[in-house]
Structures are given as structure tokens and as C-alpha cells.
Amino acid sequence: MEYRELGSTGEKVSVIGVGCWQMGGNWTGMSRERAVKAIHKAKELGINFFDVAPIYGLGEAEKLLGEAVSDFREEIFIASKVGLRWQKKFSPEQRDLTPESMRWEIEESLKRLGTDYIDLYQFHWPDPNEDIEKSLQLALELKQEGKIRYIGLSNFSVPELDKANNYTDIASNQVLFNALEHDPLQYHGIPLEYRTRSEIIPYCEENNISVIPYSPLCQGLLTDSFNIEDWDEDDVRNANPKFKGDWLETCQNKVDQLKEIARDYGRPLVQLAFNWLRAQPAVTTIIAGTTNPDHVEENAASLEWELSETDLEKIDRILA
Ligand SMILES: NC(=O)c1ccc[n+]([C@@H]2O[C@H](COP(=O)([O-])OP(=O)(O)OC[C@H]3O[C@@H](n4cnc5c(N)ncnc54)[C@H](OP(=O)(O)O)[C@@H]3O)[C@@H](O)[C@H]2O)c1
């Protein structure tokens, strides 16, 4: 396994991590027993970074992760999130970074994870109704109390990130980024206030903040087995407008060209997708969403090879 430093924390995290959204259910193929095996396989391969959030499966993903890692909790890095309250009436996914809500959320997460602390506590989305400094102040209190170790952000634009980083040390920003989506404008229909490659990456590189790309496989599109026909009716991806319009058709042609490059290396498309991200500045750990131990192994094996400079340029031309 290859490790990189998370921001300026001094902590070494694996370049391939595991994203646990899928473990909350509503993703085709999810089985609890297999997901636990996937986590154990990851640990065996030296993967030490697991990304989760309270909202994934409305608490279920945190519970599953906590149970699966209970025998080796101290040896791994749990990155969870705060600020999306699904319990609120009339508003299923309300952003809330008020100190009162954050205080309540941390206790719920710790209970579900069966742990005394969360290694990286990430603000899931900016809350336009709350002063970021108040939320950060609360996070600093949690740090002092030993309930969290480091503060991270997610989906924050450069001005928001800069304001936060001037207030206290920010370890990371988790953003939408993959070989097909360099500067995406929206995520699941939610407009994005940031451009990843042209804005977030240079800022983070300059300020030693880790970029944690989410959706590294574009929710499965960057795999050799992508087929919408196979999805269960309640698969969350059915609600992603991206998979309905012209975008998918345009991408399919690019995906075919990327597959050809991967084939020249004798490697699957997923490994090309991870290696493209691994070659980008500031990218520290890539959270591959999977519930399958064989896929964990295949994803970790991306680190056995690298894309040449010529192919990185060729990929940029395909994507331009
Ligand atoms: N901060 C945010 O706002 C945010 C938003 C979205 C996601 N995230 C985080 O990012 C993580 C990953 O992103 P994502 O959920 O969008 O999904 P993703 O990682 O882009 O893709 C996940 C899909 O790829 C499949 N897959 C994984 N490895 C594979 C392999 N080797 N071969 C074939 N298929 C493979 C998975 O199926 P199998 O289970 O069958 O492997 C799953 O269907 C999430 O789990 C979550 O932790 C964060």
C-alpha cells in the first residue's frame, strides 16, 4: 500500500481508501455480510482510510462500519461527516451546521460507530444560514474534548475554504472529482459552487490541504461492468439526472477511449480511473465506494502501476 500525508496533520493515510455510502443500502448488490468482508479485506491490504456519513443509509453505514472495525479500530482512520440532518420535519436533507445541531450529531455518530472519537470530522456541505466560524469553534471544542482529531470540509468553494482555513487548520476538502468530471457544475442535480480541477486543486496544493475526491468511479460509469439495466429499482443512482440525459451518451464515447488505454496496460478501467486521480496534485486518498471484497482487491492493485505522462496527456485531450 502507498500512503500520503493528510494535509499537515502528520497522519499517513492510504492512497486507496474505502467509501462506505454503499454500505447504507440502496445500491445494487449491497449485502451486509459481504460488506463486512470488504472492510476486512481492505484492512488486510493496508487500507486505513474509511469514509462514511450519518446520512448514508440514515445511520446504517456508520453502524456497519463501527461493528466491522471494532477489533482494530485504533489502527484505522474513520472519516465521518456532520451537517446534513435528515431527521428534521419537512426537509429530508437539511443542511445544519449550527453548534447545537453539531453537538447532537457527534454524540449520535459516536454511538453508532461504537467509538470514543472520529479521526476526521468533515462538514458535509456548507450551511448558508450559519456563520462558519461558529461551526468551527464548536469543532475545536470537540477536538479539545478528544471527540474528533482533525477537521475537514466537503463541497466547500475556495472562498469558503479560505475563510475556514484562516480561522483554524483544515486538513482536507472532499469534492466531486473523477476522470470524467474535472470541473463539474452539479452533483445529483445540486449546483456546485466550486470548480474542482481549476480552483480547488491549485488552492489546496498551495495551502497543503488534502483533496479527497468523491465519486472516483463516477458512480460506476468508470468500470467495465457499468449497466443501468442491472440496477435495482431503489438504487440511489436512479435519482441522478446525469444518468438520464445526453451527458451519458457523450461520456460513453470517452469511456470507450479510456478503456482502450487501460487495455494497453492489460488493466481494468477502474485502475485507470484511480491512477488518473492519483496523478493529480493534492489528491491524498481516493475513497472507492464498494461493498465487494474482490473489488477492494482490484482497486488496491491500481497502485501496482502508473499511467505514463503521454497517456495522462492523452486522457486530458479525450476529456477536453
Ligand atoms: N462528500 C460528499 O458529498 C460525497 C458524495 C458522494 C459520495 N461520497 C463518498 O464517496 C464514496 C465513493 O463515491 P460514490 O459513492 O459516488 O461511488 P463511486 O466510488 O464513484 O462508485 C461506486 C460504484 O462502483 C462500483 N465499484 C467499485 N469498485 C469496483 C470494481 N473494482 N469493479 C467494478 N465496480 C466497482 C461499486 O459497486 P460494488 O459495491 O459492487 O463494488 C459501486 O456501484 C462514497 O462511498 C462516499 O463515501 C461523498
The ligand as an SDF file (V2000), in Angstrom:
LIG
                    3D

 48 52  0  0  0  0  0  0  0  0999 V2000
  -18.9090   14.3190    0.2990 N   0  0  0  0  0  0  0  0  0  0  0  0
  -19.9170   14.0490   -0.4930 C   0  0  0  0  0  0  0  0  0  0  0  0
  -20.8090   14.8860   -0.7310 O   0  0  0  0  0  0  0  0  0  0  0  0
  -19.9670   12.6890   -1.1330 C   0  0  0  0  0  0  0  0  0  0  0  0
  -20.8700   12.4430   -2.1990 C   0  0  0  0  0  0  0  0  0  0  0  0
  -20.8640   11.1610   -2.7770 C   0  0  0  0  0  0  0  0  0  0  0  0
  -20.0090   10.1780   -2.3260 C   0  0  0  0  0  0  0  0  0  0  0  0
  -19.1750   10.4410   -1.2740 N   0  0  0  0  0  0  0  0  0  0  0  0
  -18.2250    9.4080   -0.7870 C   0  0  0  0  0  0  0  0  0  0  0  0
  -17.5140    8.8830   -1.9030 O   0  0  0  0  0  0  0  0  0  0  0  0
  -17.5930    7.4620   -1.9300 C   0  0  0  0  0  0  0  0  0  0  0  0
  -17.4980    6.9320   -3.3480 C   0  0  0  0  0  0  0  0  0  0  0  0
  -18.2480    7.6930   -4.2890 O   0  0  0  0  0  0  0  0  0  0  0  0
  -19.6300    7.1810   -4.9220 P   0  0  0  0  0  0  0  0  0  0  0  0
  -20.4730    6.6670   -3.8550 O   0  0  0  0  0  0  0  0  0  0  0  0
  -20.1820    8.2760   -5.7280 O   0  0  0  0  0  0  0  0  0  0  0  0
  -19.2470    5.9540   -5.8470 O   0  0  0  0  0  0  0  0  0  0  0  0
  -18.0090    5.5250   -6.7750 P   0  0  0  0  0  0  0  0  0  0  0  0
  -16.8810    5.1270   -5.8890 O   0  0  0  0  0  0  0  0  0  0  0  0
  -17.7560    6.5120   -7.8330 O   0  0  0  0  0  0  0  0  0  0  0  0
  -18.6430    4.2110   -7.4600 O   0  0  0  0  0  0  0  0  0  0  0  0
  -19.2110    3.2020   -6.6880 C   0  0  0  0  0  0  0  0  0  0  0  0
  -19.6910    2.0860   -7.5920 C   0  0  0  0  0  0  0  0  0  0  0  0
  -18.5720    1.4790   -8.2210 O   0  0  0  0  0  0  0  0  0  0  0  0
  -18.6160    0.0560   -8.0540 C   0  0  0  0  0  0  0  0  0  0  0  0
  -17.2380   -0.4630   -7.9690 N   0  0  0  0  0  0  0  0  0  0  0  0
  -16.2720   -0.1530   -7.0610 C   0  0  0  0  0  0  0  0  0  0  0  0
  -15.1280   -0.8110   -7.3330 N   0  0  0  0  0  0  0  0  0  0  0  0
  -15.3900   -1.5810   -8.4340 C   0  0  0  0  0  0  0  0  0  0  0  0
  -14.6160   -2.5020   -9.2090 C   0  0  0  0  0  0  0  0  0  0  0  0
  -13.3350   -2.7680   -8.9140 N   0  0  0  0  0  0  0  0  0  0  0  0
  -15.2120   -3.1040  -10.2750 N   0  0  0  0  0  0  0  0  0  0  0  0
  -16.4850   -2.8300  -10.6100 C   0  0  0  0  0  0  0  0  0  0  0  0
  -17.2880   -1.9930   -9.9070 N   0  0  0  0  0  0  0  0  0  0  0  0
  -16.7230   -1.3580   -8.8320 C   0  0  0  0  0  0  0  0  0  0  0  0
  -19.4140   -0.1720   -6.8020 C   0  0  0  0  0  0  0  0  0  0  0  0
  -20.0560   -1.4320   -6.8140 O   0  0  0  0  0  0  0  0  0  0  0  0
  -19.6300   -2.6490   -5.8180 P   0  0  0  0  0  0  0  0  0  0  0  0
  -20.1800   -2.3170   -4.4550 O   0  0  0  0  0  0  0  0  0  0  0  0
  -20.2740   -3.8210   -6.4570 O   0  0  0  0  0  0  0  0  0  0  0  0
  -18.1420   -2.7060   -5.8270 O   0  0  0  0  0  0  0  0  0  0  0  0
  -20.4150    0.9930   -6.8290 C   0  0  0  0  0  0  0  0  0  0  0  0
  -21.5610    0.6380   -7.5400 O   0  0  0  0  0  0  0  0  0  0  0  0
  -18.9220    7.1530   -1.2020 C   0  0  0  0  0  0  0  0  0  0  0  0
  -18.9710    5.8520   -0.7110 O   0  0  0  0  0  0  0  0  0  0  0  0
  -18.8890    8.2010   -0.0980 C   0  0  0  0  0  0  0  0  0  0  0  0
  -18.0830    7.7520    0.9700 O   0  0  0  0  0  0  0  0  0  0  0  0
  -19.1360   11.6820   -0.7020 C   0  0  0  0  0  0  0  0  0  0  0  0
  1  2  1  0
  2  3  2  0
  2  4  1  0
  4  5  1  0
  4 48  2  0
  5  6  2  0
  6  7  1  0
  7  8  2  0
  8  9  1  0
  8 48  1  0
  9 10  1  0
  9 46  1  0
 10 11  1  0
 11 12  1  0
 11 44  1  0
 12 13  1  0
 13 14  1  0
 14 15  2  0
 14 16  1  0
 14 17  1  0
 17 18  1  0
 18 19  2  0
 18 20  1  0
 18 21  1  0
 21 22  1  0
 22 23  1  0
 23 24  1  0
 23 42  1  0
 24 25  1  0
 25 26  1  0
 25 36  1  0
 26 27  1  0
 26 35  1  0
 27 28  2  0
 28 29  1  0
 29 30  1  0
 29 35  2  0
 30 31  1  0
 30 32  2  0
 32 33  1  0
 33 34  2  0
 34 35  1  0
 36 37  1  0
 36 42  1  0
 37 38  1  0
 38 39  2  0
 38 40  1  0
 38 41  1  0
 42 43  1  0
 44 45  1  0
 44 46  1  0
 46 47  1  0
M  CHG  2   8   1  16  -1
M  END
$$$$
